[in-house]
Amino acid sequence: MKSPAASGSNDRNSRVERLRASRAKDSEDKTKRALDAVDVLLRSGRRITVSQVARDAAVSTWFVYNQPQVHQAVQNGITAQREQVRHVSPGAEAQRVSPAGLRTDLALAREEIKELKRERDQLRDRVRLSLGAELDGVNQDKLIERVQHLEQRNTTLDQELSEGQGADRRPGGPAA
């Protein structure tokens, strides 16, 4: 007969293994999406960047940088695009670019700038809140110290007042 502790341990181990398997599958799915995004960007001629791959694959930039296979694919894609630009003759490049394409590129660049500004503002707000919390902690400690000092001073004054009133009531004390 199994002891309850042993079956609980096996149950926990099986849950841990299911969780590991789920995380591994999730990681594989993210890797596949990121690699597909690099491939699509390369084939479409759109500029390959870590942030663009992350957006297209719906993963974080952290994932792209820290997943060696994905990061290498991004680096290879960037290198391939650079080589492709070097091999294209200047005349052929001018023929491929249309005013509509330039307007689209401009609109995309403006949208990316807006996103970067939003991200910058969010990060600035986080830093401001973090610094505010640190300053609040410092001020709070000083306030607590000041309140304790004032309470101690109040107690001392109460004692002095009580002693002074007691001296007034004793014979030979100051006349009222």
C-alpha positions, -999 to 999 in steps of 0.1 A, spaced: 0 0 0 13 35 -9 18 60 18 0 93 14 33 112 13 47 91 -15 15 95 -37 15 133 -30 51 135 -41 44 116 -73 14 138 -80 35 169 -75 63 155 -98 37 147 -125 23 182 -123 59 196 -125 66 175 -155 34 186 -172 43 222 -166 78 217 -179 64 200 -211 39 229 -215 66 255 -212 89 236 -236 60 234 -262 53 272 -257 90 279 -262 91 258 -294 60 276 -307 75 310 -300 108 300 -316 89 288 -347 69 320 -349 100 341 -346 119 321 -373 89 324 -396 88 361 -390 125 364 -399 118 345 -431 88 366 -440 107 398 -434 136 386 -455 113 375 -484 92 407 -483 123 429 -483 112 447 -451 140 457 -427 149 430 -402 154 442 -367 150 424 -333 121 446 -324 103 440 -357 108 402 -354 94 404 -319 64 424 -330 56 401 -359 61 369 -339 42 383 -308 72 376 -286 93 398 -264 126 413 -276 141 395 -246 131 362 -261 146 371 -295 179 381 -278 181 351 -255 170 323 -278 203 315 -296 186 300 -327 163 330 -332 190 356 -325 213 339 -350 185 338 -376 180 376 -370 217 383 -374 219 361 -405 188 379 -420 204 414 -413 236 403 -429 217 389 -459 199 421 -463 231 441 -462 247 419 -488 216 421 -510 218 460 -509 254 459 -519 247 437 -549 218 458 -562 229 483 -588 220 520 -580 198 522 -612 178 491 -603 172 504 -568 159 537 -581 135 518 -604 122 496 -576 112 525 -553 79 542 -561 64 572 -544 37 550 -529 63 527 -515 82 557 -500 50 570 -484 43 536 -470 79 534 -456 74 569 -441 41 559 -425 57 528 -410 86 547 -397 63 573 -381 43 545 -365 74 529 -352 85 563 -338 51 566 -320 55 532 -305 90 540 -294 79 572 -278 51 554 -260 76 528 -247 100 556 -237 72 574 -218 62 542 -201 97 535 -190 101 571 -178 70 568 -157 82 535 -142 115 552 -133 97 582 -118 75 559 -97 104 538 -86 124 569 -76 93 584 -59 89 552 -39 125 553 -28 122 590 -18 89 582 1 107 555 20 135 579 30 110 607 40 88 582 58 117 571 80 126 607 88 90 614 96 88 584 120 120 595 137 107 630 141 73 618 155 92 596 180 114 626 191 83 648 195 65 621 215 95 618 238 97 655 242 60 657 250 64 630 277 93 649 292 74 682 293 43 664 309 66 650 336 81 685 342 47 700 344 35 674 368 66 679 390 60 717 389 24 714 399 33 690 427 58 716 441 31 743 440 9 722 463 35 714 489 39 737 520 65 762 514 60 761 476 54 792 455 24 813 467 -5 814 445 
